Structures are given as C-alpha cells and as structure tokens.
C-alpha cells in the first residue's frame, strides 16, 4: 500500500460493506469498477461470511462488533418491545461490550464511523460517529467532535441521504453521503492517530431497498465506496485490512406469506380497526404511492403495495382518504381502490387480545402472548410449551402456492439464541426458505402475495483479509459473523472474551481467552426521533 502522507499508520482497518456479497461484487470486479476492493480480495484471502438469524442490519452489526449472539447482546430487530409498546433500537439496547471498548481497556485507540446501532456514543480511547438508527446530529464521542467533522467535510455531515441537499434516493445523494463517510474517517484518523479503524458504508445495502435492480445506481454506489476506500488506504496507510459484511443481498422471487393472516385463520390472532394495533408509521407510503408516476398511471399492484404499507402504518380508511385529499389524489385514486383493500388497510393485529402473533417481520418469529410476561397475556404458563409445539407443527407444514415449503426451519428460539436476553426473542423462529420467500406481518385479503421488496437480505455475506498479519494461504470457508470480533482481538494480541460465540479466523493466531467483567451499560433509553422511523420505513424495515 502507498506510504502515508498525513497520518500515523493503522494496525488494522475494518471496512464494513452492508449487504456485501460475492453475487453483487463479482460482476463489478470483472467489469473493472472496483479496482481497490478487488485488489484487497486478490492480494489476501477471501470467502463467505455466514450471518446470523435474523440476518438484518440492526441485530447483525451488534453481533459482529461484540462477537456475541442476540441472546447475549439483546438486539433482535430494528424495534425493541416493552409489553405491547415499541421503540427503535439504539446503542443502549446493546448489552455487551463493543470490540473497540475492549481494545480501549487494553490501551489501544480506535476511530469508528457509521457503524449501526452505536448511538449514543460511549466514552473510550478514540472517536465514534454513529450510523443507522441514530438521529441526524447524533451524540458522538468525544463531545463536540461532530462540529469539527462537519468543518473538515466542507461544512456538513449527514447520516441519511434524504437529509442532504440532493433529492432523496438520488445517485448524487448516495455519492455525497459515501464521500462524507470517507472524509470524516480520514479526518478523525489525522486527529486521533488510532491503532484500529472501523469504517462502515450503509448505502451498499440501502440502494437495493430504495432502487432495487437499478444497475446504474448500484454501480455508482460501489464506485464511490471504492474511491473512498482508495483514498483512505493512501491517507491512513493501514498495515492490515479486513473487509466484512453483515449479510448478503439478492433477488426475492418467491412468495410473501402474510403470517398474521394465517394465524388469524388458525384462531391465534385477533384484529382491530382504528390504527391502534400495529405500530404507527405514517409517512413513507404516500411517497411510495406517488413517486415516479402520475395518479392515472398507477395499476392495482402499486396501489396494493401502498395500501399494504398503509396497513402496517396503522392507517384507518379515514386517514387514507385524508392523506389522499391533502395531496390532491383522493378522487383520482380513491375511486380505484377495491373495498377489500381499504378494509385491509383498516385492520391491525390486536396484540393484547391475541394468543400469538408476529410483532415485526424483521424478528423472523412468532411471539406467544404469555400470561405473566405480557401485560394482557392470553396463554397460561402451563400451556406455553403445548401452544409452542402446536404452532411449530402448524407453521412447518405451510406450503407456498407452488407446493414448496414456506420455511427452511420453524424452531424454538433456544435453537438459535442463548444468553441472558433470550426472553426478548420471539418464542418461535421462522426462517424463510432460502430467504427467497418473505414474511409479511400485515393483515390482508390473502395468505400469500407478491413480496413488497424484489431484493432483500440473504444469509451469506463476505469477508476478505489482506496484510502481513494475515495468512493469505488460509482458507476462509466456514467463517461466521461472530468470528470477526475474536479475529480483531487476536490481531492486537488482546485476550478474546471467553463469552464470545465465535473463534478467531484461521488467518491469524488466536489470542488466549479470558473471562471479562460484566459489561457496565447505562439504562436503556428510547429512540424518540421521527426521522429515524421514517428512514427505516423508507428502507422497508418497518
């Protein structure tokens, strides 16, 4: 790598590509779009990186940076539930020690930029700017550093492209957002001179949610990531580079299973109207309905998608009509919406009255409304295992309209999670077949339909390791997302936390294990920021 012109060398740079995977990267490597990334893959060793269940950003990144499963760190989804109430997760929900804090305890400094679920930032030796689920202008570490970062970035820094001057979902907005990540990271490296750096790029995932299958946008995003990575390597001159992703990405060509509708038919779910059931997100469906076409151009499928999203938002028929009226489309569109669709948009799961339900599709599981645990539990504790076994058997037998199994696995949560926070997990984990089928938590007319998103997460991501500390001849065949934190510890010869669920990758000599004191985490605080909810809804997570 080129010699540094500005900064002290990094011993290790971790580059996070959200949703990075071989099926996406290989065509870009072959076309010459990503010379820097391709060079890292070819110079070192690379392989698949298996994600966890659920393979979603808000839970997977904490698993990666703590080395522990959600049963230990406590984050399963973009949402955290307290009884039937909910809030968007943030860093206070992560109940285990991030690897940069562990390094800090051993006298090593770090710069961390844009890693999801790290807000509000905690004190450690170094600097941190949070990523996804943080509000704009988030609490950073050290206090006041964000204003300096903004000046270093030309006067501004934003977390979400829609917050910048370019139009939302525009290629220019994506490129500028990615550029800001690189500039912020390089500035903090000049200022801190850290031993460890962690730079994450979120747009490599969000472009697939916001502009699915848009080759031009996807190429632009990855080209800008490659440019920022090239400049970062030149300016910070890291000794070693580890590229990681939290999950993969691919087309979803199967079916969406409206699991709460199925559970209602089976007698488990009860519904209600009036916007008081499902969590209430109320903005992005309008944009989805209107974006890119005139009212008269819409056919039933876009309308159905919009109304389904309205259902998850808890919009009543009256609120749908009011919203359409505000944008001048009540007459043009309202007369074309079938009554069944309006009825679906008015129904939500009545959590307190139901025996079992799916709270959030990203949890990938069914929650039993257990007496003594839930505020209005309907299932006595004595019947818990019986009800759970019945549900597992019933859901395991579900077939798609083509006669194929809907799920690869329907199992008790203990099969996937262990730790002090297992009780926060759904009682039953449901893994869609090949992640080519999708879960839908809405109540609607039919059990099966077209997936809301044509591209979505896959289980297999990617890992690549380059540098003198890594054995380039070592095969990376069975790497797990839980192996990343132990690998980082081992490179720095820091004892690996014995409670981590992974092992150092074979590219490094593993450090000794040690039992560390319990992590002293502050009280959980709720995320009270509508922008965060809107952003997650735009991406299809809520």
Secondary structure as the mmCIF struct_conf table of DSSP 4:
data_model
#
loop_
_struct_conf.conf_type_id
_struct_conf.id
_struct_conf.beg_label_comp_id
_struct_conf.beg_label_asym_id
_struct_conf.beg_label_seq_id
_struct_conf.end_label_comp_id
_struct_conf.end_label_asym_id
_struct_conf.end_label_seq_id
HELX_LH_PP_P HELX_LH_PP_P1 UNK A 2 UNK A 4
BEND BEND1 UNK A 5 UNK A 7
HELX_LH_PP_P HELX_LH_PP_P2 UNK A 8 UNK A 10
BEND BEND2 UNK A 11 UNK A 11
STRN STRN1 UNK A 12 UNK A 17
TURN_TY1_P TURN_TY1_P1 UNK A 18 UNK A 19
HELX_RH_AL_P HELX_RH_AL_P1 UNK A 22 UNK A 30
TURN_TY1_P TURN_TY1_P2 UNK A 31 UNK A 32
BEND BEND3 UNK A 33 UNK A 33
HELX_RH_AL_P HELX_RH_AL_P2 UNK A 35 UNK A 43
BEND BEND4 UNK A 44 UNK A 44
STRN STRN2 UNK A 45 UNK A 50
BEND BEND5 UNK A 53 UNK A 54
HELX_RH_AL_P HELX_RH_AL_P3 UNK A 57 UNK A 66
BEND BEND6 UNK A 67 UNK A 67
HELX_RH_AL_P HELX_RH_AL_P4 UNK A 70 UNK A 73
BEND BEND7 UNK A 77 UNK A 78
STRN STRN3 UNK A 79 UNK A 82
TURN_TY1_P TURN_TY1_P3 UNK A 83 UNK A 84
STRN STRN4 UNK A 85 UNK A 88
HELX_RH_3T_P HELX_RH_3T_P1 UNK A 91 UNK A 93
BEND BEND8 UNK A 96 UNK A 96
HELX_RH_AL_P HELX_RH_AL_P5 UNK A 99 UNK A 105
TURN_TY1_P TURN_TY1_P4 UNK A 106 UNK A 107
STRN STRN5 UNK A 110 UNK A 113
BEND BEND9 UNK A 114 UNK A 114
BEND BEND10 UNK A 116 UNK A 117
BEND BEND11 UNK A 120 UNK A 120
HELX_LH_PP_P HELX_LH_PP_P3 UNK A 121 UNK A 123
BEND BEND12 UNK A 125 UNK A 125
STRN STRN6 UNK A 126 UNK A 129
TURN_TY1_P TURN_TY1_P5 UNK A 132 UNK A 133
BEND BEND13 UNK A 134 UNK A 134
HELX_LH_PP_P HELX_LH_PP_P4 UNK A 135 UNK A 135
BEND BEND14 UNK A 136 UNK A 137
STRN STRN7 UNK A 141 UNK A 141
BEND BEND15 UNK A 142 UNK A 142
TURN_TY1_P TURN_TY1_P6 UNK A 143 UNK A 144
HELX_RH_AL_P HELX_RH_AL_P6 UNK A 145 UNK A 152
TURN_TY1_P TURN_TY1_P7 UNK A 153 UNK A 154
BEND BEND16 UNK A 155 UNK A 155
BEND BEND17 UNK A 159 UNK A 160
HELX_RH_3T_P HELX_RH_3T_P2 UNK A 161 UNK A 163
BEND BEND18 UNK A 164 UNK A 166
HELX_LH_PP_P HELX_LH_PP_P5 UNK A 167 UNK A 167
TURN_TY1_P TURN_TY1_P8 UNK A 168 UNK A 169
HELX_RH_AL_P HELX_RH_AL_P7 UNK A 171 UNK A 192
BEND BEND19 UNK A 195 UNK A 195
STRN STRN8 UNK A 196 UNK A 201
HELX_RH_AL_P HELX_RH_AL_P8 UNK A 203 UNK A 210
BEND BEND20 UNK A 211 UNK A 211
TURN_TY1_P TURN_TY1_P9 UNK A 212 UNK A 213
HELX_RH_AL_P HELX_RH_AL_P9 UNK A 215 UNK A 236
BEND BEND21 UNK A 239 UNK A 239
STRN STRN9 UNK A 240 UNK A 244
BEND BEND22 UNK A 246 UNK A 246
STRN STRN10 UNK A 248 UNK A 251
BEND BEND23 UNK A 254 UNK A 254
STRN STRN11 UNK A 256 UNK A 258
HELX_RH_AL_P HELX_RH_AL_P10 UNK A 259 UNK A 265
TURN_TY1_P TURN_TY1_P10 UNK A 266 UNK A 267
STRN STRN12 UNK A 271 UNK A 273
BEND BEND24 UNK A 274 UNK A 275
BEND BEND25 UNK A 277 UNK A 278
BEND BEND26 UNK A 283 UNK A 283
HELX_RH_AL_P HELX_RH_AL_P11 UNK A 284 UNK A 290
TURN_TY1_P TURN_TY1_P11 UNK A 291 UNK A 292
BEND BEND27 UNK A 293 UNK A 293
HELX_RH_3T_P HELX_RH_3T_P3 UNK A 295 UNK A 297
HELX_RH_AL_P HELX_RH_AL_P12 UNK A 300 UNK A 312
TURN_TY1_P TURN_TY1_P12 UNK A 313 UNK A 314
HELX_RH_AL_P HELX_RH_AL_P13 UNK A 317 UNK A 326
TURN_TY1_P TURN_TY1_P13 UNK A 327 UNK A 328
HELX_RH_AL_P HELX_RH_AL_P14 UNK A 330 UNK A 334
TURN_TY1_P TURN_TY1_P14 UNK A 335 UNK A 336
BEND BEND28 UNK A 337 UNK A 337
HELX_RH_AL_P HELX_RH_AL_P15 UNK A 339 UNK A 345
TURN_TY1_P TURN_TY1_P15 UNK A 346 UNK A 346
STRN STRN13 UNK A 347 UNK A 349
HELX_RH_3T_P HELX_RH_3T_P4 UNK A 351 UNK A 353
BEND BEND29 UNK A 355 UNK A 355
STRN STRN14 UNK A 356 UNK A 357
BEND BEND30 UNK A 359 UNK A 359
HELX_RH_3T_P HELX_RH_3T_P5 UNK A 361 UNK A 363
STRN STRN15 UNK A 365 UNK A 368
STRN STRN16 UNK A 370 UNK A 371
TURN_TY1_P TURN_TY1_P16 UNK A 372 UNK A 373
STRN STRN17 UNK A 374 UNK A 374
TURN_TY1_P TURN_TY1_P17 UNK A 375 UNK A 376
STRN STRN18 UNK A 379 UNK A 379
HELX_RH_3T_P HELX_RH_3T_P6 UNK A 381 UNK A 383
HELX_RH_AL_P HELX_RH_AL_P16 UNK A 384 UNK A 396
TURN_TY1_P TURN_TY1_P18 UNK A 397 UNK A 397
STRN STRN19 UNK A 399 UNK A 399
TURN_TY1_P TURN_TY1_P19 UNK A 401 UNK A 402
BEND BEND31 UNK A 403 UNK A 403
STRN STRN20 UNK A 405 UNK A 405
BEND BEND32 UNK A 406 UNK A 406
STRN STRN21 UNK A 407 UNK A 412
HELX_RH_3T_P HELX_RH_3T_P7 UNK A 413 UNK A 415
TURN_TY1_P TURN_TY1_P20 UNK A 416 UNK A 416
BEND BEND33 UNK A 419 UNK A 419
TURN_TY1_P TURN_TY1_P21 UNK A 420 UNK A 421
HELX_RH_3T_P HELX_RH_3T_P8 UNK A 422 UNK A 424
BEND BEND34 UNK A 425 UNK A 425
BEND BEND35 UNK A 427 UNK A 427
STRN STRN22 UNK A 428 UNK A 432
HELX_RH_3T_P HELX_RH_3T_P9 UNK A 433 UNK A 435
TURN_TY1_P TURN_TY1_P22 UNK A 436 UNK A 436
BEND BEND36 UNK A 437 UNK A 437
STRN STRN23 UNK A 438 UNK A 440
BEND BEND37 UNK A 445 UNK A 447
STRN STRN24 UNK A 448 UNK A 449
BEND BEND38 UNK A 452 UNK A 452
BEND BEND39 UNK A 454 UNK A 454
STRN STRN25 UNK A 455 UNK A 458
BEND BEND40 UNK A 459 UNK A 459
STRN STRN26 UNK A 460 UNK A 467
TURN_TY1_P TURN_TY1_P23 UNK A 468 UNK A 469
BEND BEND41 UNK A 470 UNK A 470
TURN_TY1_P TURN_TY1_P24 UNK A 472 UNK A 473
BEND BEND42 UNK A 474 UNK A 474
BEND BEND43 UNK A 477 UNK A 478
STRN STRN27 UNK A 479 UNK A 480
TURN_TY1_P TURN_TY1_P25 UNK A 481 UNK A 482
HELX_RH_AL_P HELX_RH_AL_P17 UNK A 483 UNK A 491
TURN_TY1_P TURN_TY1_P26 UNK A 492 UNK A 493
HELX_LH_PP_P HELX_LH_PP_P6 UNK A 494 UNK A 495
STRN STRN28 UNK A 496 UNK A 497
TURN_TY1_P TURN_TY1_P27 UNK A 498 UNK A 499
BEND BEND44 UNK A 501 UNK A 502
TURN_TY1_P TURN_TY1_P28 UNK A 506 UNK A 507
BEND BEND45 UNK A 508 UNK A 508
HELX_LH_PP_P HELX_LH_PP_P7 UNK A 509 UNK A 512
STRN STRN29 UNK A 513 UNK A 514
HELX_LH_PP_P HELX_LH_PP_P8 UNK A 515 UNK A 519
HELX_LH_PP_P HELX_LH_PP_P9 UNK A 522 UNK A 524
HELX_RH_AL_P HELX_RH_AL_P18 UNK A 530 UNK A 538
TURN_TY1_P TURN_TY1_P29 UNK A 539 UNK A 540
#
